[in-house]
Amino acid sequence: MSARAKQAPAKIWHDDYPQLGTGPLPIEPYISEQHFERERDKIFRKVWLNVGRVEQIPQAGDYFVKPLEICRTSILVARDDDGEVRAFHNMCSHRGNRLVWDDKGSSRGFVCKYHGWTYRADGSLQAITDEKRFFDLDKSCLGLTPVHVGIWEGFIYVNVDPEPVESLEDFLGEVGQSFAGYPFAELATACFSWQVEVKANWKVGKDAFQEVYHISSLHGRSTGRMFASPANPFLNVHEAALFDPHARISVPANLDWKPHPVEDLAKRFGILTLQKQGISSAGMPPVVNPTNSPDWSFSGFNCFPNTSIFVSEGGFLTHTFWPLAVDRTLWETRIYFPKAKTMAERFSQEYSRSTFLDGVMAEDGGIFEATQSMLASGAKTEFYLSDEELLIRHHHKIIADYLNA
């Protein structure tokens, strides 16, 4: 007997959000320099941005540096002597030099390589080279410029606005609360990460992870057969829900998928690109599988403006798209697994990593650049969205709301 799940009539998601309309959307926001600069000033320099996880700085003195070109700054994120996570503009108070040049490390203090001014991990100014030759300095006022920082489920967020209009908790709102209880910390002990610069607008990348309509066609030769099934050939989702400014999506699995022998071995000891063929969501927050579907595979938290977090039973992954220019984006991806206890589990993780990198990311990256080149051609001025692309339409609406506020 087939394990295939019975496919219910497809729900029309737009019926729940008639205010979004169903008409075509303009291409201009993907190619306009003026639009890009407005996004910089009214979105990225105003909202909370995910820059990493607490596992990157587990001990006092640990730090990492996050360049934020879209905000025209570099951020130093450090754990101070009391264990508190802090964030600062990575700028010396003396002559404005970039203070820390390493990507990451561990240190009880930071020394400017230009003139040797020294700062503690809490941002305070510790020492000034040849201090007696300066005039009327108050070291207590010359520490690093702080950046607002917040922690949600182990994810580190920063907000470069000197006076954010809302807290991180309020910004993430209901959808953030709904993922509370998912075992992010337990599953984040092993991390595989990549980053690549693509010649495309950041929204081209973000759009791809706000729908799964493309999986059966674009990823048909890599991972598509794990998800799209004879009962659901176009991979209609289990849930598409909007929580201004964020969104949530729940994705089916193909219960008829027949893995080849190597895939089967890897699947037996882990997950393959968030798919384990009808895995269980028991013991996890209800939102992880909101429809309690037997063919559930993974759920996504599309966090405005530029991050997508996808969770499954045995691991999770993130995509973050950092704008560099109107047609250039730094695409960062991280896959998280629990610590492998056996060689078989390690094999499964390595196989999943390589499948994802060589298959999914290569296929998506090629599409991003090809799409951008044609958007810029001027051949068309608008594009059309299906019901399954609701989250893209919502994302455009939220961007417009911020730009027009």
Order of alpha helices (4+ residues) and beta strands (2+ residues): beta-alpha-alpha-beta-beta-beta-beta-beta-beta-beta-beta-beta-beta-alpha-alpha-beta-alpha-alpha-alpha-beta-beta-alpha-beta-beta-beta-beta-alpha-alpha-beta-alpha
